[in-house]
Amino acid sequence: MENATLLFQLPDDDTLYQALLERDPAYEGFAYVGVKSTGVFCRLTCAARKPKRQNSVFFSSIKGCLEAGFRACLRCRPLERAGAQEPWVKTLLDALEHDAERRWYEGDLIRLGLDPSTVRRAFKRYFGVTFLEMARLRRMGQGMQQLASGEPVIEAQLSAGFDSDSGFRRAFTRLAGQPPSNLRGRELLKVDWLQTPIGVMLAVADAQVLHLLEFFDRPALAAELQSLQKNSGSSIGFGRFAPIDQIEAQLQRYFAGESGDFTTPLAMNASPFTRTVWQALRAIPLGSTCSYAEVASRIGSPSAIRAVARANGANPIAIVVACHRVIGSDGSLTGYGGGLWRKRWLLEHERRMRLSQGESASGL
């Protein structure tokens, strides 16, 4: 929870971009910039040439940068500075940089005279991911970037460090929910990431509606992507349609505490009952909560509490379809796919928004 608290203190992206231009050291260790045009991420004080605003994506953690497919800048070396406490951390980072295609195992660490559990705890503490996870993300990030730029599948396979074509395809399918060849060609759905104060979100849309909005580290995300592809009969390519731009702007207003209104058109692909539940979730007022039993009663099915809970858990549009406002009958937070700490943060954020809006309406 301590690291999560730090995330809440970050300003908006425009402020962070200005800090990047000024090489402001105030955000050292708290904010990083990913450069879409180069695929690297840097500290805001990096001495390299500054990217254009449209090519800059800001992250509150190294983990977020790695998960989004960015690699560490060789000039400002954000990984080395974050893990400077133990010399062997730098040794492992150098090995990863010099042979990014290598597949690492615990046995490799033992042969270097290192205890795998010690390495795991240290990397998790410094970077938010273990060393083995970092190596895997680095390989997959290289492959995904090459596919997004239209390079042949075989080039992405080699970059990701897989020994066989079938191995690469299986790994990519687990991550993205589809064969890599589908990223080039019929892209009826497009995906892009959105930076928020509580972590990176993934948005998927077609030209008319938003299909998915989830936190990138949600455990069920891979299954949701696979289900979306199957149900839509479409591949998912990297890029943007208008609904992604629209929801990004509305999320910025939401997190700034300016508005809780979301007008982005949603696909709402589900059974009539599930859609009814989702509409009821959207109707829960900002700053309020509701139990599963109350939702069931509001839709005219008071005995369908378990079905309501299942529909709530199947919601693919986080925040907008406000499943985070549903709590247990005893007042407990119950589960949340994005993590209970996020649910607690969202409810507190909305409570403050409601209070602020009430003060404005009363002229205070």
Secondary structure, DSSP 8 states (H G I E B T S, - for coil): -HHHHHHTT---HHHHHHHHHHT-GGGTTT-EEEETTTTEEEETT--S----GGGEEEESSHHHHHHTT-EE-TTT-HHHHHTTTSHHHHHHHHHHHHTTT----HHHHHHTT--HHHHHHHHHHHHSS-HHHHHHHHHHHHHHHHHHTT--HHHHHHHHT-SSHHHHHHHHHHHHSS-GGGGSS--SEEEEEEEETTEEEEEEE-SS-EEEEEETT-TTHHHHHHHHHHHHT--EEES--HHHHHHHHHHHHHHTTS-------B---S-HHHHHHHHHHHTS-TT--EEHHHHHHHTT-TT-HHHHHHHHHT--BTTTS-GGGEE-TTS-----TT-HHHHHHHHHHHHHHHHHHHHHHTT-
